[in-house]
Amino acid sequence: TPAQAAEEAARKARQGGASEADAQKAAGLAAGAAVTAVGGSAEEAARAAAQAAGAAGATPDEVAQIAGEAAGAAVLGRGGSKEEAGRAAGDTARQQGGSAAAQAAAAGAAVAQGGGTAQEAGAAAAQAARAGGGSAADAQAAAGKAAGAVVAEQGGTPAQAAAAAGVAAGTEGATKDDAAAIAGQAAGAAVAHSGGNER
């Protein structure tokens, strides 16, 4: 069942030293994938993901983001484009009551999962942030965060993640100073992602 898949995924993630947030995400995405595997729709996958992530202790905003990512994965699984996956992810996170940041993170992650570049993920995240009522600054921060996350996921260094984040934020109209600040946050997140401490 999706619930069993979720528990198993969370357990494996924790055994592998994943953070609690990563374990919750693993639980939600596994539940969504289990639903998709038996022909469930993106909406059904998102519902199962939300339920599993919530049961694993994720906050409502994290639940919305994870549900969005699961919907995006379901769209990709049935042959949808990365653009469609990004839109589905952002829309689903919004329907789940997620913040503009959660919608952006879900959209960026879905585009990246579909093979999108860091800059494509950043653009999708910015678009979702704006669609979710976020300000221009929110869209710039979302773009940088998503782009940096793609680089970090692919094993890039914190410096590479920072560079990608700065470019993505700049593309969305961030000033040089703002882009530098967003780049610094992406570097910190990349350090944390690789198992280091952000401090």
Secondary structure by P-SEA (a helix, b strand, c coil): caaaaaaaaaaaaaaacccaaaaaaaaaaaaaaaaaaacccaaaaaaaaaaaaaaacccaaaaaaaaaaaaaaaaaaacccaaaaaaaaaaaaaaacccaaaaaaaaaaaaaaacccaaaaaaaaaaaaaaacccaaaaaaaaaaaaaaaaaaacccaaaaaaaaaaaaaaacccaaaaaaaaaaaaaaaaaaaccccc
